[in-house]
Amino acid sequence: MPELYDFARSLLFKLDAEEAHHLSLQSLRLGEKSGLLKFAFPEEDAISLPVEVMGLKFPNRVGLAAGLDKEGNTIDALGRLGFGFVEIGTITPRPQAGNPKPRLFRLVEHEAIINRMGFNNPGIAAGVANVRLSKSFQGVVGFNIGKNKDTPNENAADDYLTCLREAYPVADYIVVNLSSPNTPGLRDLQGEEASAKLLEQLKKEQERLAKEHGKTVPLLFKIAPDLKPLHVRGLARVFLEGGLDGLIATNTTLDRAPVAGHPRANEAGGLSGRPLTARSTGIIRAFAGEFGGRIPIIGVGGISSAADAVEKIEAGASLVQIYSAFIFQGPRLVRECVRALEGIVS
């Protein structure tokens, strides 16, 4: 299988990055529907190393980060590759096209990606409908939600509340994306006052929805890697006092120092992949130190090897997610990370 993926990648990387993205997902869905994926990844070979986090039972600690399956229509196929959980989105209340193309760029020699997609998605109703169609995946499904680009920050809570209500019946956990650099002004919601107010509103609605649906769906925030120590301490206090259920650290970075000199280095957007590894791990370690085990962390950012996944857990994460390196290395990375985290206690 590694050789087959390397061959497929050599062909896909000749295409525009976004075209290759869509073709890859279409191929995965076709492979799942036809049974080819089940043949290539038989259920008896699946690795089951369950762990409980946020009251949820994860088949293993390795998940797919948001951004790959924006529509939630490839969950079964992605689960077949070994992910213990799949996070879809970012999804907004109304459909939106995202930013003008081209908006996705590979930095192959750095095993990195720059994207300025801009929350292109079919809207929350379509996302919920797609998740309901998922049949075979036995893992955990997360919903990553955001605000529409044309929604002013002072009304952002309305968008998040809309998505929270719609996703609640089908989501295992819900992530509030405060940290994409590709929606103007979004990162302003990471301010202590703004995030505290938003968290208070969402927690109240979560409590109401829990009574209505007879289940509590954990609420997480996703933060940027470009936070200063003082900001980390302030946000940690907000999250602890506000009762946040979990934190995803981190999103993409605006820093270009790690890829300086690359022809694509100055493309607008967020940088992900190997150059983000140390920065993301540092943020995880900082928040973990402030939380003292009271809020679980999902570590994401630059995991390009099993050793990177272990380092994220050792820094204080309970679970990890991969994305960019999955594009470059394929399914073998998922299983290598799962195996490396076997027996680790966090």
N, C-alpha and C positions, 0 to 999 in steps of 0.2 A: 503493500500500500504506500509506503513512503516514496518509492520510485514512481508509482503512478501519479501521486500528488505532485512530485517534482516536474513530471512531464506536463501535467495539466497547467501547473503554474507557469511554465516556460511559454505556453501558448497564451494564457490569460494575460500575462504581463506585457504582451505585445499590443494589447488593447488599451484604450483609455481606461483609467482606473475605475471610474463609475460604471462604464459599460461592462467591465469585467466583474464588478460587484454584482450587478443584476444578473448576468449570465450565470455566475456561480450559484446564486440562490435559486435560480430557475432550475439549474441542473440538480441541485440537492433535492428540491421538491419533486422533480421527475424521478430521481433515484429512489426516493422514499415511496412514491406512489407505485412504481413499477416493481418494487421489491429488491432492486439491485443493492440499495444501501443495507438492507437487512442481510443480504448475502455477504456483503463486504464486511459488515460489522454485526455479526450474529449476537443475539441476546445473551447466549451462554458465555460470550467473551467479555461482556460488560463488567466493569469494575464497580463493585458495591462496597463503599467504605463510608457508611452513613454517619452523619453528625447532626446534632440538634443545635440550632442557633435561632434566636428570636422566637422560640416556641415552634419553629418549623423544622421538619426532618428533611435534610438534604442528602441525596444519595452519595454525594462526595463533596469535597470542598471547592471544586473548580467549576466556575460558571463562565458564561459568555457575557461580556459587557454590552451595555446598550450601544446602539449605533449600527450594528450589523443587520439585525432583523428589525428594522424600523416599523414594519407593518404587523409583525406578529404572525406571519403566514408561513414560517419555515421552522416552527418550534419542533415538530416531530423529527424532522431530518437532522436538525442540529443536536437534538437530544441523542439521536442514534450515534453520533460521533463521540459520545462519552461525557458530555457536560452534565454536571449534577443539577445545574440550574441555568435558565436562559432568561435574560432581561431584555425585553422588547422596548422599542421606542428610540428616541424621545417622541411622545405623542402629545399633540395639542388638542384643545377642544374642537377647533375647526380644521379642516384639511388646509395644508399650505404647501406651496411648491418649493419653498426654500430659496437659496441664493442662486444667482445666475451661474451657469456652467462656463468653463470648467471650475470645479470646486473640491476636487479630491486628487491628491498628488502623492505618489510613492517616492520615498527617498531610500532606494534599495540598499545602497551601501551602508546606511545607518539603521536598516530594518525599522524604518519609521514612516509615518504618514502625516501629512498636513491636510486637514479638512476644514472647509467653511460651508458645510452643507446647509446649515440654517434651519434645522428642524423640518426638513421635508418629510411629510407624513400624510396618511389618508384621513386623519382625524380620529378622535377617541371612539366614536361609534363603530367605525370600521375596524379599529384595532380590537375592540371587545369582541366583535363578531368573528374575527379571525381566530382569536384565542379559543373561542367556544368550539371551533372546528378542529382543534387539536385533538388527536385520538390516542396516540401511542405513548407520548412522553409521560413518564412517571415521576419526573423531577419537579422542581420548584419553578414557577413562572413569576417574574417580576415585571411590573409596569413602570417605565420611566416616563414621567409626565412633565410637561413644560407649558409655558404661556405662548400664545400666538404673538408673532412679531409686532402686529399693529395694536396689541393691547398695552396701554401705558402701565408703568410699574405700579402706580397707585391703584390700579385695578387688577394686578397680577393674581391676587388671592382668589378672585372670582374664577379665573381660568383654572387654577390649581384645584379649587373646590369642585368645579364641574368635572374635571378628569377623575378626581378622587371618588366622587359619587358613581360615575359611570364604570370605572374599573373595579370598584370594590367587590362586586359579586364574583368576579372571575380571577382576580389577582391573588397571588400568595403573599406578595409584599408590594408596596408602592414607593417609588423613589421620586422625590421632588428635585428636579434639576435646576439648581441655582447657579450653575457654574460654566455653562457653555459659553465660549467667547464669541460665538457666531450669531447671537441675538443681541442687538444693541441694548446696553444698559442692564442686561440680565444679572451680571455679576454684582451690580449694586445691591441686589437682594441678599448678598452675603454679609452686608453690614449688620452689626449686632442688633440694632433697634429694628431694622426691617425684618431680619430673620426671626427675631423673637415674636414679633407681631404675627408674622405668617404662620409660624409654628403653633402659636396659641389658637389661631382660627382653624387650622387643619386638625389639631388634636381634639378640639370640640366636636368637629364634624366626624372624626374617626370614632369618637365615643358614641355619637348618635347612630352611626352606621353599624357599629358593632351590635347594638341592641336590635336594630332593624333586621340584620342578617344573621344574627346568632353566632358571629365569629369576629375575632379581632384580626385585622390585616395590619401587620407592622408597617409603620411609616418611617421612611429614611430620607435623609438629605444627601445630595451629592455635591461635594465642594471641590474647589480648584486647587491645583498644586502650588499656585503662586501666592500663598498666604504668608505673611510675616509672623514671627513668634507671638507678638502681642495680639494679633488678630486671631490666631489659633486659640490662645487662652480665653479671649473674649467670647468666641463662638462656642468653645467647649462649655463655658459657664451657661450660655444660653441653651445649649442642647440638653445639658444636665437638668437645669431648672425647668425646662419646657417639657421634659419627658419624651424626648426623641427616642425612637425604638432602635435605630441603627444609623450608621454613617457609611457612605461610600467615598473612599479617598483613593484616587483622585480622578478628576477630569483631565482634559488636555491642557498643555501649557502654552503661554504666549512667548516664552523665552526661546530665543534662537541661538544662543551661545553654543549649545551642543552640536549644532549642525551648520555653524558659520562656514561660509565658503561654498556651500552646496548651491547649485544653480537655482534650486527651488526654495532656498532658505527664507527668502523674503516674501513668499506667498502669504497672504493674509489667512488667518485661521488658527486652529489649535493643532499643536504638534503632539503626536502620540508615538508610542513605540519605545525602543531601547533607550533613546536619549532621555526618557522621562524616569527611568528606573530609580535612580538615587533620590531624585527630588520627591517622587511619590512616596517612597519608603520613609523618607525623613518626615513627611507630613503625617503618615500613619503613626510613626513612633511618637511624634509630638502629641497628637490627639490621644493616643493610648495612654500616655503618661498622665494626661489631664483627666481622662475618664476613669482610670483605675479599675477597669473591668466592668463598669456600670453600663456602658453602651457598646455593643459589638460593632466591629468595623469590617467592612468588605474592602479588601485591598486590591487596587487595580492601577496599572500604570507601568508599562515597560517590562512586564513579565515575559522574558524571552527564553527562559530555561527553567528546568525544575528547581535549580538552585535559587533563582529569583523568587519563585513561589514560596519556597521555604523561608527565604529572608523576609518576605512580607508577613508571614505568620509569626515569625520570631520577633518582628517589630511591633506586633500587637493585633494583627488582623485575625479574624476567626475564619473567614472565607476569602477566596481570591477570584478575580475575573481576568480573562485575557481577551484581546481583540486583535491588535495590530500584528503581533507575532503569529497569531493563528493564520492570518493572511499569508505570511511569509513561509511558515513552517508546516501548516496543515494539522490534521487531527492527531498526529503522533505527539505533538506538544501537549495536548489535553491529557492524554494517558500518562505521559511522563510526569506531568505535574501531579496528577491524582496519586500515582504510586509514590512519589517523593513525599507526599503529605500523609501517607499511611502511618498511623500510630502517633502523629503529632498531637499534643494536647495544648490547646490555647485557651 
